[in-house]
Amino acid sequence: MIQLTREDDKAVIRPEGEDVVASSAPEIRSKMRVALEEGVRDLVVDLVNVRMVDSVGIGLLISAHNSLRRRGGRLAVVHASKDVLELFHMMRIHQHFNVSGD
């Protein structure tokens, strides 16, 4: 299940018990689309319960970042596990949007 909560022009997406991988991407993409269509400028992706992010998940985050940046917003990824943080740093994703760990 993917939770979406919203406050003013900020939204938080939290995958509960799901990794950010190809099989969960359609639901996450749908929640992101809803948030963007509702005018969200800042999107936080909370990975507190996520162990793994694959290439599809990374593409999803980059796409959201690009969409938000075009409208003057920003993406942040929080509570990333040590393994996910290492992957993001190795791929230099942290240079494009804010990424923080547990």
N, C-alpha and C positions, 0 to 999 in steps of 0.2 A: 504494500500500500504506500502511496506517495501522498504526504500531507502538504497542503498549501494553506498558509495563513497570510493574512494581509493586514497592513496597518498604513493608512494614508497611501503614499506612493512607494511604499516598500513592501516586498513580499519575501516570505521564507518558504523554501521547498525542502522537505525533509523525507528522504526515502527511508521508510521504516522496515527494517529487516530485508532490504533489497540492496544488491550491489548496483552500481551505475554501469550497466553493461547492455549489450544488444537486446536482451530479452526484456529489460525494464525501460529501455529508451522510449518506446512509443508513449507510455504513460507519463514519463517525466517530460517529454516534449510537449504533450498535451497540456500539462499543468503550467509549463513555461509560457506556452502560447496564450493560455487564458490570462495569466498575469500580465503579459505584454499588451494584450488587447484591452485590458482594463486600465492601462495607462501607468503601470508600475515603472518607476525609473531606476530603482535599486532592487536588485535581486540577490538574496543570500541563499546559497545551497548548503544546507547543514548535513554533513556526512557523518554525524555522530555514530550511526549504526551501520556504516558502510565499510566493508573490508576491501573491496576491489572496484577499480574503475578501468574499463577497457578502452580500446581506441574509439568505439562508438560513443561511449560516455564522454571521452575527451572532446570529440567532435561536437557533441551536444553542448558542452560548456562553452566552447569557443564560439559556436554559433550564437548562443545566448549573449555572450560578452559583446560580440559584434553588433547585434541588434540593439542592445542597451546603449552601447557607446554612440551609435548613430543618433539616438534621442537624448544624449547628454546624461545618460545613466551609467550605472556600473554594476559589475558582478563581483561577489565575494564568495569564496568557499571557506567554510569554517569546520572545525572539529575533524579535520582529515586525519586518518590514521598515519602512523609512521611510514608504512609502505606506500600509501597514496602520496604522501608528501615527497618521498624520495622520487617517485615516478614523475610528479609535477616538476620538481627541481631538475631532474635529469632531462626532461623535455623542455625546460625553460618556460613552462606555462605560468609560473609565478611572476614572470616579467610582464605579463599581459593583464592579469587581474590579481586581486588580493587572495592569498591562500594562507590559511593558518591551521595549526594542528590542534590536538586534544587540549 
